[in-house]
Amino acid sequence: MSFMVSHNLAISISSSSSTFLAPCSFNPRSQNVSLNAKRVGICKCVAAQEEVLTAYKTKVSRNANIAKLQAGYLFPEVARRRSAHLQKFPDAKVISLGIGDTTEPIPEVITSAMAKRSLALSTIEGYSGYGSEQGEKPLRRAIASALYKDIGLEEDEIFVSDGAKCDISRLQMMFGSNVTMAVQDPSYPAYVDSSVIMGQTGQYLKDAEKYGNIEYMRCSPENGFFPDLSSTSRTDIIFFCSPNNPTGATATREQLTQLVKFAKDNGSIIVYDSAYALYISDDKPRSIYEIPGAKEVAIETASFSKYAGFTGVRLGWTVVPKQLLFSDGFPVARDFNRIVCTSFNGASNISQAGALACLSPEGRKAMRDVIGFYKENSNIITETFETLGFKVYGGKNAPYVWVHFPGKSSWDVFAEILEKTHVVTTPGSGFGPGGEGFIRVSAFGHRENILEACRRFKQLYN
Ligand SMILES: Cc1ncc(COP(=O)(O)O)c(C=O)c1O
């Protein structure tokens, strides 16, 4: 049964309808009467038949840019297929290595700081309401000093947020609809979808499986997952993610030096997504600002989601250096500040206390342990597929293993694995046409589930 609230329309209501917020009991057999709700001056809770809901249309036209989006956002679609599978096999022990959500508990050194801050909110001295939209100064300072130690960022160049995904959309809101953009292909879907929604793109081109007016920078085993910049068209904005979701590829210092030069030569802005930077255990850069000159061409966005299990707690940040200027000389950071102040009221004070604890020496050790655990999972998955004879990429500096099924459709492989092993993965083509023929296996999982999933993979492919 669905309910509809109406203030001032002549509406058809059941004689058993009740006032808004009061328990609403609908008796389908009771007689309907017509009543002008405005005249009686109360808000009515109305039991509506489905046809009535679909028959009435507002006069508001749908945002034509949103209408360009294809099917659902990738991860809800994966979740939908998982649910359908569970309906078909209600007793199956489904293991989810798809969506990329963290599974291990948040270390206590971090949750205890959040608990303390939370309890303090119940005291006169400890209570706080709205904080600064840009985040609390001690946290901004701690991010600058702990994570960008030799880079020399100032605290007011760090904008604390409720996560990197939210910041990607805020950045798009700042850029507006008249910019052009480039993305790695394959890439995290939020870049392309937010670009489509903002109106930066053309229509979806079914044959090419691409949106018009986006520069897709192909990243494949053939080019070492780094785009050929000599054949890449100039765009205003370049989204670049390293370590990459979904391929797990991590750019070298030489590659990032090329990227920064490319941006500078073209007068472009790089949006560098470093959400997995702390998974890097070799000498590859963890920040774009390790490359000389990057402050003049790059924004960086990051998050505690995958380091400390903050996917539900929500805490991220975006760096906008003072040296980064628009073509008229106006500082990008000032516009981003305006966007943040307009569309956001600051990250939760409890999450910020947790983030500060993440950056304490004990918190950093605890994050290293969590990351180390997921990286062991990556090794187990990588070894499993390699033993089975597959070509496997990523995994080393990232919690994602990118497995190649040459000549096969990603969705077919996804469906076969789900059907035969009850393991949810993610089809590579969901990240862009360059992901066709691959699946992404996430290393976020309890150890026994990772081992069990690998046992099933071996059964399927041996
Ligand atoms: C590359 C990348 N950026 C951003 C995010 C979103 O991070 P957050 O949880 O901080 O919004 C994800 C999450 O999976 C991601 O893979």
The ligand as an SDF file (V2000), in Angstrom:
LIG
                    3D

 16 16  0  0  0  0  0  0  0  0999 V2000
   38.1750    5.7070   -6.8470 C   0  0  0  0  0  0  0  0  0  0  0  0
   37.1810    6.0060   -5.7900 C   0  0  0  0  0  0  0  0  0  0  0  0
   36.9590    7.2740   -5.4480 N   0  0  0  0  0  0  0  0  0  0  0  0
   36.0610    7.5950   -4.5240 C   0  0  0  0  0  0  0  0  0  0  0  0
   35.3320    6.6190   -3.8740 C   0  0  0  0  0  0  0  0  0  0  0  0
   34.2970    7.0160   -2.8660 C   0  0  0  0  0  0  0  0  0  0  0  0
   34.8570    7.2310   -1.6470 O   0  0  0  0  0  0  0  0  0  0  0  0
   34.0250    7.7830   -0.4320 P   0  0  0  0  0  0  0  0  0  0  0  0
   33.5450    6.6080    0.3500 O   0  0  0  0  0  0  0  0  0  0  0  0
   35.0120    8.6210    0.3190 O   0  0  0  0  0  0  0  0  0  0  0  0
   32.8980    8.6050   -0.9460 O   0  0  0  0  0  0  0  0  0  0  0  0
   35.5280    5.2880   -4.1910 C   0  0  0  0  0  0  0  0  0  0  0  0
   34.7380    4.2470   -3.5340 C   0  0  0  0  0  0  0  0  0  0  0  0
   34.6890    3.1070   -3.8820 O   0  0  0  0  0  0  0  0  0  0  0  0
   36.4730    4.9700   -5.1810 C   0  0  0  0  0  0  0  0  0  0  0  0
   36.7010    3.7100   -5.5390 O   0  0  0  0  0  0  0  0  0  0  0  0
  1  2  1  0
  2  3  1  0
  2 15  2  0
  3  4  2  0
  4  5  1  0
  5  6  1  0
  5 12  2  0
  6  7  1  0
  7  8  1  0
  8  9  2  0
  8 10  1  0
  8 11  1  0
 12 13  1  0
 12 15  1  0
 13 14  2  0
 15 16  1  0
M  END
$$$$
